[in-house]
Amino acid sequence: MSDTTPPRPASPCPRCAHETVEHITGSPVPGVWEVLQCVRCLYMWRTSEPARRTRRDAYPEEFMLTPEDIGAAPEVPAVPPLLRARGRNGYQVTGSSYTP
């Protein structure tokens, strides 16, 4: 393994226990943290987060998923477009002017 190859995660996905976890990115300061993602359930986490987010044995049971849960999950809805920001009194903020 070269210095540019990210380390292989030592444990499976905390949420679904799948063994294939991909390295997404690393911290700007090398070695401080890595962002990992499960290829099955798409859960992402940073390695510097607490054990309840990074280790299967500490992950909250009520949020764990099985392959059956994932297969039966409804399609994730698209993120809707952003609404225009509203200032005080319900006015829309458009640049430096306000419009009701």
N, CA, C and O atoms as a GROMACS GRO file, in nm:
protein
  400
    1MET      N    1   0.084  -0.117   0.000
    1MET     CA    2   0.000   0.000   0.000
    1MET      C    3   0.089   0.124   0.000
    1MET      O    4   0.179   0.135   0.084
    2SER      N    5   0.066   0.216  -0.093
    2SER     CA    6   0.147   0.338  -0.100
    2SER      C    7   0.092   0.442  -0.005
    2SER      O    8  -0.013   0.422   0.057
    3ASP      N    9   0.163   0.554   0.008
    3ASP     CA   10   0.119   0.662   0.095
    3ASP      C   11  -0.010   0.727   0.046
    3ASP      O   12  -0.080   0.789   0.126
    4THR      N   13  -0.042   0.715  -0.083
    4THR     CA   14  -0.163   0.778  -0.136
    4THR      C   15  -0.284   0.686  -0.131
    4THR      O   16  -0.396   0.730  -0.155
    5THR      N   17  -0.264   0.558  -0.100
    5THR     CA   18  -0.376   0.464  -0.092
    5THR      C   19  -0.443   0.478   0.044
    5THR      O   20  -0.378   0.465   0.147
    6PRO      N   21  -0.574   0.504   0.044
    6PRO     CA   22  -0.642   0.517   0.173
    6PRO      C   23  -0.645   0.384   0.247
    6PRO      O   24  -0.649   0.278   0.184
    7PRO      N   25  -0.645   0.388   0.379
    7PRO     CA   26  -0.649   0.263   0.454
    7PRO      C   27  -0.784   0.193   0.436
    7PRO      O   28  -0.887   0.259   0.421
    8ARG      N   29  -0.781   0.061   0.437
    8ARG     CA   30  -0.906  -0.014   0.426
    8ARG      C   31  -0.975  -0.011   0.562
    8ARG      O   32  -0.910  -0.034   0.665
    9PRO      N   33  -1.104   0.019   0.565
    9PRO     CA   34  -1.175   0.021   0.693
    9PRO      C   35  -1.163  -0.114   0.764
    9PRO      O   36  -1.173  -0.219   0.701
   10ALA      N   37  -1.141  -0.109   0.894
   10ALA     CA   38  -1.119  -0.231   0.970
   10ALA      C   39  -1.249  -0.303   1.005
   10ALA      O   40  -1.246  -0.420   1.041
   11SER      N   41  -1.362  -0.236   0.993
   11SER     CA   42  -1.487  -0.298   1.031
   11SER      C   43  -1.593  -0.275   0.924
   11SER      O   44  -1.577  -0.188   0.838
   12PRO      N   45  -1.702  -0.353   0.929
   12PRO     CA   46  -1.808  -0.337   0.830
   12PRO      C   47  -1.889  -0.210   0.855
   12PRO      O   48  -1.865  -0.137   0.951
   13CYS      N   49  -1.984  -0.186   0.767
   13CYS     CA   50  -2.073  -0.070   0.781
   13CYS      C   51  -2.143  -0.074   0.917
   13CYS      O   52  -2.199  -0.178   0.953
   14PRO      N   53  -2.141   0.035   0.992
   14PRO     CA   54  -2.210   0.038   1.121
   14PRO      C   55  -2.361   0.016   1.109
   14PRO      O   56  -2.423  -0.040   1.200
   15ARG      N   57  -2.420   0.060   0.999
   15ARG     CA   58  -2.566   0.053   0.986
   15ARG      C   59  -2.616  -0.081   0.933
   15ARG      O   60  -2.712  -0.134   0.987
   16CYS      N   61  -2.552  -0.138   0.829
   16CYS     CA   62  -2.606  -0.260   0.768
   16CYS      C   63  -2.511  -0.380   0.773
   16CYS      O   64  -2.547  -0.488   0.727
   17ALA      N   65  -2.392  -0.363   0.827
   17ALA     CA   66  -2.291  -0.469   0.842
   17ALA      C   67  -2.232  -0.518   0.710
   17ALA      O   68  -2.166  -0.621   0.707
   18HIS      N   69  -2.255  -0.446   0.601
   18HIS     CA   70  -2.196  -0.485   0.472
   18HIS      C   71  -2.045  -0.466   0.481
   18HIS      O   72  -1.996  -0.370   0.542
   19GLU      N   73  -1.972  -0.557   0.419
   19GLU     CA   74  -1.826  -0.555   0.427
   19GLU      C   75  -1.760  -0.454   0.333
   19GLU      O   76  -1.647  -0.414   0.357
   20THR      N   77  -1.829  -0.412   0.227
   20THR     CA   78  -1.766  -0.322   0.130
   20THR      C   79  -1.794  -0.177   0.166
   20THR      O   80  -1.906  -0.128   0.153
   21VAL      N   81  -1.690  -0.111   0.212
   21VAL     CA   82  -1.697   0.029   0.252
   21VAL      C   83  -1.592   0.103   0.169
   21VAL      O   84  -1.476   0.061   0.163
   22GLU      N   85  -1.632   0.211   0.106
   22GLU     CA   86  -1.539   0.287   0.021
   22GLU      C   87  -1.487   0.411   0.092
   22GLU      O   88  -1.557   0.475   0.170
   23HIS      N   89  -1.364   0.443   0.061
   23HIS     CA   90  -1.303   0.568   0.107
   23HIS      C   91  -1.351   0.677   0.012
   23HIS      O   92  -1.332   0.667  -0.109
   24ILE      N   93  -1.412   0.783   0.066
   24ILE     CA   94  -1.464   0.892  -0.016
   24ILE      C   95  -1.364   1.007  -0.023
   24ILE      O   96  -1.331   1.055  -0.131
   25THR      N   97  -1.317   1.050   0.092
   25THR     CA   98  -1.220   1.160   0.097
   25THR      C   99  -1.150   1.159   0.232
   25THR      O  100  -1.188   1.086   0.323
   26GLY      N  101  -1.048   1.241   0.243
   26GLY     CA  102  -0.976   1.254   0.369
   26GLY      C  103  -0.973   1.398   0.414
   26GLY      O  104  -1.010   1.489   0.340
   27SER      N  105  -0.929   1.418   0.535
   27SER     CA  106  -0.922   1.553   0.591
   27SER      C  107  -0.814   1.634   0.519
   27SER      O  108  -0.721   1.577   0.461
   28PRO      N  109  -0.826   1.766   0.523
   28PRO     CA  110  -0.723   1.851   0.463
   28PRO      C  111  -0.586   1.828   0.528
   28PRO      O  112  -0.482   1.845   0.464
   29VAL      N  113  -0.588   1.791   0.655
   29VAL     CA  114  -0.465   1.756   0.725
   29VAL      C  115  -0.456   1.603   0.720
   29VAL      O  116  -0.536   1.536   0.786
   30PRO      N  117  -0.363   1.548   0.645
   30PRO     CA  118  -0.357   1.403   0.626
   30PRO      C  119  -0.359   1.324   0.757
   30PRO      O  120  -0.288   1.356   0.852
   31GLY      N  121  -0.442   1.219   0.757
   31GLY     CA  122  -0.447   1.128   0.871
   31GLY      C  123  -0.538   1.168   0.985
   31GLY      O  124  -0.551   1.091   1.080
   32VAL      N  125  -0.600   1.285   0.980
   32VAL     CA  126  -0.684   1.329   1.091
   32VAL      C  127  -0.819   1.256   1.089
   32VAL      O  128  -0.864   1.208   1.193
   33TRP      N  129  -0.881   1.248   0.974
   33TRP     CA  130  -1.006   1.173   0.957
   33TRP      C  131  -1.024   1.135   0.811
   33TRP      O  132  -0.962   1.192   0.722
   34GLU      N  133  -1.112   1.038   0.788
   34GLU     CA  134  -1.148   0.993   0.654
   34GLU      C  135  -1.301   0.990   0.647
   34GLU      O  136  -1.367   0.971   0.749
   35VAL      N  137  -1.356   1.010   0.530
   35VAL     CA  138  -1.500   0.994   0.509
   35VAL      C  139  -1.518   0.862   0.435
   35VAL      O  140  -1.459   0.840   0.329
   36LEU      N  141  -1.601   0.775   0.492
   36LEU     CA  142  -1.627   0.643   0.436
   36LEU      C  143  -1.774   0.631   0.398
   36LEU      O  144  -1.858   0.701   0.454
   37GLN      N  145  -1.804   0.542   0.303
   37GLN     CA  146  -1.943   0.520   0.262
   37GLN      C  147  -1.965   0.372   0.234
   37GLN      O  148  -1.884   0.306   0.169
   38CYS      N  149  -2.076   0.320   0.284
   38CYS     CA  150  -2.117   0.183   0.257
   38CYS      C  151  -2.175   0.178   0.116
   38CYS      O  152  -2.256   0.263   0.079
   39VAL      N  153  -2.135   0.078   0.038
   39VAL     CA  154  -2.184   0.069  -0.100
   39VAL      C  155  -2.326   0.011  -0.106
   39VAL      O  156  -2.393   0.025  -0.208
   40ARG      N  157  -2.372  -0.053   0.002
   40ARG     CA  158  -2.507  -0.111   0.000
   40ARG      C  159  -2.613  -0.014   0.052
   40ARG      O  160  -2.711   0.011  -0.018
   41CYS      N  161  -2.595   0.041   0.171
   41CYS     CA  162  -2.700   0.128   0.228
   41CYS      C  163  -2.670   0.277   0.212
   41CYS      O  164  -2.753   0.361   0.246
   42LEU      N  165  -2.552   0.309   0.160
   42LEU     CA  166  -2.508   0.446   0.132
   42LEU      C  167  -2.483   0.531   0.256
   42LEU      O  168  -2.468   0.653   0.246
   43TYR      N  169  -2.477   0.468   0.373
   43TYR     CA  170  -2.445   0.540   0.496
   43TYR      C  171  -2.305   0.597   0.484
   43TYR      O  172  -2.213   0.529   0.437
   44MET      N  173  -2.287   0.722   0.526
   44MET     CA  174  -2.155   0.787   0.524
   44MET      C  175  -2.119   0.832   0.664
   44MET      O  176  -2.206   0.875   0.741
   45TRP      N  177  -1.992   0.823   0.697
   45TRP     CA  178  -1.947   0.870   0.827
   45TRP      C  179  -1.801   0.910   0.819
   45TRP      O  180  -1.725   0.867   0.732
   46ARG      N  181  -1.765   0.994   0.914
   46ARG     CA  182  -1.626   1.038   0.927
   46ARG      C  183  -1.563   0.955   1.038
   46ARG      O  184  -1.626   0.933   1.142
   47THR      N  185  -1.443   0.910   1.018
   47THR     CA  186  -1.379   0.821   1.115
   47THR      C  187  -1.354   0.886   1.250
   47THR      O  188  -1.327   0.816   1.348
   48SER      N  189  -1.362   1.017   1.259
   48SER     CA  190  -1.340   1.086   1.386
   48SER      C  191  -1.468   1.096   1.469
   48SER      O  192  -1.465   1.147   1.581
   49GLU      N  193  -1.580   1.048   1.416
   49GLU     CA  194  -1.706   1.054   1.490
   49GLU      C  195  -1.705   0.951   1.603
   49GLU      O  196  -1.622   0.860   1.604
   50PRO      N  197  -1.798   0.965   1.700
   50PRO     CA  198  -1.800   0.871   1.813
   50PRO      C  199  -1.834   0.728   1.769
   50PRO      O  200  -1.886   0.706   1.660
   51ALA      N  201  -1.804   0.633   1.855
   51ALA     CA  202  -1.826   0.491   1.825
   51ALA      C  203  -1.970   0.461   1.785
   51ALA      O  204  -1.992   0.374   1.702
   52ARG      N  205  -2.067   0.530   1.842
   52ARG     CA  206  -2.207   0.503   1.808
   52ARG      C  207  -2.239   0.536   1.663
   52ARG      O  208  -2.347   0.501   1.614
   53ARG      N  209  -2.148   0.603   1.593
   53ARG     CA  210  -2.165   0.633   1.450
   53ARG      C  211  -2.068   0.555   1.362
   53ARG      O  212  -2.088   0.546   1.241
   54THR      N  213  -1.964   0.499   1.421
   54THR     CA  214  -1.858   0.437   1.340
   54THR      C  215  -1.839   0.288   1.360
   54THR      O  216  -1.773   0.222   1.278
   55ARG      N  217  -1.894   0.231   1.468
   55ARG     CA  218  -1.874   0.089   1.496
   55ARG      C  219  -2.007   0.016   1.504
   55ARG      O  220  -2.100   0.064   1.569
   56ARG      N  221  -2.017  -0.097   1.438
   56ARG     CA  222  -2.141  -0.175   1.434
   56ARG      C  223  -2.186  -0.215   1.575
   56ARG      O  224  -2.305  -0.208   1.606
   57ASP      N  225  -2.094  -0.255   1.661
   57ASP     CA  226  -2.132  -0.300   1.795
   57ASP      C  227  -2.182  -0.187   1.885
   57ASP      O  228  -2.244  -0.214   1.988
   58ALA      N  229  -2.158  -0.062   1.848
   58ALA     CA  230  -2.205   0.052   1.927
   58ALA      C  231  -2.316   0.131   1.857
   58ALA      O  232  -2.372   0.223   1.915
   59TYR      N  233  -2.348   0.095   1.733
   59TYR     CA  234  -2.450   0.166   1.654
   59TYR      C  235  -2.588   0.139   1.715
   59TYR      O  236  -2.616   0.024   1.751
   60PRO      N  237  -2.675   0.240   1.727
   60PRO     CA  238  -2.808   0.220   1.787
   60PRO      C  239  -2.888   0.113   1.711
   60PRO      O  240  -2.907   0.123   1.590
   61GLU      N  241  -2.935   0.014   1.783
   61GLU     CA  242  -3.007  -0.098   1.722
   61GLU      C  243  -3.129  -0.054   1.642
   61GLU      O  244  -3.159  -0.112   1.537
   62GLU      N  245  -3.199   0.048   1.689
   62GLU     CA  246  -3.321   0.092   1.620
   62GLU      C  247  -3.292   0.153   1.482
   62GLU      O  248  -3.384   0.170   1.402
   63PHE      N  249  -3.166   0.185   1.453
   63PHE     CA  250  -3.130   0.241   1.323
   63PHE      C  251  -3.055   0.142   1.234
   63PHE      O  252  -3.019   0.175   1.121
   64MET      N  253  -3.031   0.022   1.284
   64MET     CA  254  -2.962  -0.080   1.203
   64MET      C  255  -3.055  -0.128   1.092
   64MET      O  256  -3.176  -0.133   1.109
   65LEU      N  257  -2.996  -0.164   0.978
   65LEU     CA  258  -3.072  -0.213   0.864
   65LEU      C  259  -3.026  -0.353   0.826
   65LEU      O  260  -2.909  -0.389   0.842
   66THR      N  261  -3.120  -0.432   0.775
   66THR     CA  262  -3.089  -0.564   0.720
   66THR      C  263  -3.099  -0.552   0.568
   66THR      O  264  -3.154  -0.454   0.518
   67PRO      N  265  -3.048  -0.650   0.494
   67PRO     CA  266  -3.067  -0.646   0.348
   67PRO      C  267  -3.215  -0.641   0.309
   67PRO      O  268  -3.251  -0.578   0.209
   68GLU      N  269  -3.300  -0.706   0.388
   68GLU     CA  270  -3.444  -0.703   0.362
   68GLU      C  271  -3.501  -0.562   0.381
   68GLU      O  272  -3.583  -0.517   0.302
   69ASP      N  273  -3.456  -0.493   0.487
   69ASP     CA  274  -3.500  -0.354   0.510
   69ASP      C  275  -3.463  -0.266   0.392
   69ASP      O  276  -3.544  -0.184   0.346
   70ILE      N  277  -3.342  -0.282   0.343
   70ILE     CA  278  -3.294  -0.199   0.232
   70ILE      C  279  -3.374  -0.229   0.105
   70ILE      O  280  -3.413  -0.138   0.033
   71GLY      N  281  -3.399  -0.357   0.078
   71GLY     CA  282  -3.475  -0.396  -0.040
   71GLY      C  283  -3.619  -0.348  -0.037
   71GLY      O  284  -3.677  -0.321  -0.142
   72ALA      N  285  -3.676  -0.338   0.083
   72ALA     CA  286  -3.816  -0.296   0.097
   72ALA      C  287  -3.832  -0.145   0.115
   72ALA      O  288  -3.944  -0.095   0.122
   73ALA      N  289  -3.722  -0.074   0.122
   73ALA     CA  290  -3.730   0.071   0.145
   73ALA      C  291  -3.790   0.141   0.024
   73ALA      O  292  -3.761   0.106  -0.090
   74PRO      N  293  -3.876   0.240   0.050
   74PRO     CA  294  -3.930   0.317  -0.063
   74PRO      C  295  -3.820   0.401  -0.126
   74PRO      O  296  -3.715   0.424  -0.066
   75GLU      N  297  -3.845   0.444  -0.245
   75GLU     CA  298  -3.748   0.529  -0.314
   75GLU      C  299  -3.728   0.658  -0.234
   75GLU      O  300  -3.824   0.715  -0.183
   76VAL      N  301  -3.606   0.701  -0.225
   76VAL     CA  302  -3.576   0.825  -0.154
   76VAL      C  303  -3.620   0.942  -0.242
   76VAL      O  304  -3.579   0.950  -0.358
   77PRO      N  305  -3.702   1.031  -0.188
   77PRO     CA  306  -3.749   1.143  -0.271
   77PRO      C  307  -3.636   1.240  -0.304
   77PRO      O  308  -3.539   1.253  -0.230
   78ALA      N  309  -3.651   1.307  -0.415
   78ALA     CA  310  -3.553   1.409  -0.455
   78ALA      C  311  -3.561   1.527  -0.360
   78ALA      O  312  -3.666   1.554  -0.302
   79VAL      N  313  -3.452   1.596  -0.344
   79VAL     CA  314  -3.449   1.716  -0.262
   79VAL      C  315  -3.520   1.826  -0.340
   79VAL      O  316  -3.483   1.854  -0.454
   80PRO      N  317  -3.620   1.890  -0.279
   80PRO     CA  318  -3.692   1.995  -0.352
   80PRO      C  319  -3.604   2.118  -0.372
   80PRO      O  320  -3.505   2.136  -0.300
   81PRO      N  321  -3.638   2.202  -0.469
   81PRO     CA  322  -3.560   2.325  -0.490
   81PRO      C  323  -3.569   2.415  -0.368
   81PRO      O  324  -3.667   2.413  -0.293
   82LEU      N  325  -3.466   2.495  -0.348
   82LEU     CA  326  -3.464   2.588  -0.236
   82LEU      C  327  -3.572   2.693  -0.251
   82LEU      O  328  -3.600   2.740  -0.361
   83LEU      N  329  -3.631   2.729  -0.139
   83LEU     CA  330  -3.727   2.839  -0.138
   83LEU      C  331  -3.651   2.970  -0.130
   83LEU      O  332  -3.539   2.973  -0.080
   84ARG      N  333  -3.710   3.074  -0.179
   84ARG     CA  334  -3.645   3.205  -0.165
   84ARG      C  335  -3.642   3.242  -0.018
   84ARG      O  336  -3.739   3.220   0.055
   85ALA      N  337  -3.533   3.298   0.024
   85ALA     CA  338  -3.520   3.341   0.163
   85ALA      C  339  -3.618   3.453   0.191
   85ALA      O  340  -3.643   3.538   0.106
   86ARG      N  341  -3.673   3.453   0.310
   86ARG     CA  342  -3.766   3.560   0.350
   86ARG      C  343  -3.704   3.636   0.466
   86ARG      O  344  -3.654   3.578   0.563
   87GLY      N  345  -3.707   3.767   0.454
   87GLY     CA  346  -3.656   3.853   0.559
   87GLY      C  347  -3.762   3.878   0.664
   87GLY      O  348  -3.863   3.807   0.668
   88ARG      N  349  -3.741   3.975   0.747
   88ARG     CA  350  -3.840   4.012   0.848
   88ARG      C  351  -3.970   4.053   0.781
   88ARG      O  352  -3.970   4.102   0.668
   89ASN      N  353  -4.078   4.033   0.849
   89ASN     CA  354  -4.211   4.072   0.803
   89ASN      C  355  -4.254   3.997   0.678
   89ASN      O  356  -4.347   4.041   0.609
   90GLY      N  357  -4.190   3.885   0.646
   90GLY     CA  358  -4.234   3.804   0.534
   90GLY      C  359  -4.192   3.854   0.398
   90GLY      O  360  -4.240   3.801   0.297
   91TYR      N  361  -4.105   3.953   0.389
   91TYR     CA  362  -4.062   4.004   0.259
   91TYR      C  363  -3.954   3.914   0.202
   91TYR      O  364  -3.870   3.862   0.275
   92GLN      N  365  -3.956   3.896   0.071
   92GLN     CA  366  -3.852   3.818   0.006
   92GLN      C  367  -3.724   3.900  -0.002
   92GLN      O  368  -3.728   4.020  -0.030
   93VAL      N  369  -3.614   3.835   0.022
   93VAL     CA  370  -3.485   3.902   0.012
   93VAL      C  371  -3.430   3.873  -0.127
   93VAL      O  372  -3.404   3.758  -0.161
   94THR      N  373  -3.411   3.977  -0.207
   94THR     CA  374  -3.356   3.962  -0.341
   94THR      C  375  -3.241   4.060  -0.356
   94THR      O  376  -3.261   4.177  -0.391
   95GLY      N  377  -3.122   4.012  -0.330
   95GLY     CA  378  -3.006   4.101  -0.338
   95GLY      C  379  -3.013   4.203  -0.226
   95GLY      O  380  -3.022   4.167  -0.109
   96SER      N  381  -3.007   4.331  -0.263
   96SER     CA  382  -3.009   4.436  -0.161
   96SER      C  383  -3.146   4.500  -0.147
   96SER      O  384  -3.162   4.595  -0.070
   97SER      N  385  -3.246   4.450  -0.219
   97SER     CA  386  -3.380   4.511  -0.209
   97SER      C  387  -3.479   4.410  -0.152
   97SER      O  388  -3.455   4.289  -0.156
   98TYR      N  389  -3.588   4.461  -0.100
   98TYR     CA  390  -3.694   4.377  -0.045
   98TYR      C  391  -3.817   4.391  -0.132
   98TYR      O  392  -3.852   4.500  -0.176
   99THR      N  393  -3.883   4.279  -0.157
   99THR     CA  394  -4.009   4.284  -0.230
   99THR      C  395  -4.113   4.205  -0.152
   99THR      O  396  -4.083   4.097  -0.100
  100PRO      N  397  -4.234   4.257  -0.144
  100PRO     CA  398  -4.338   4.185  -0.068
  100PRO      C  399  -4.384   4.060  -0.140
  100PRO      O  400  -4.471   3.988  -0.090
   0.00000   0.00000   0.00000
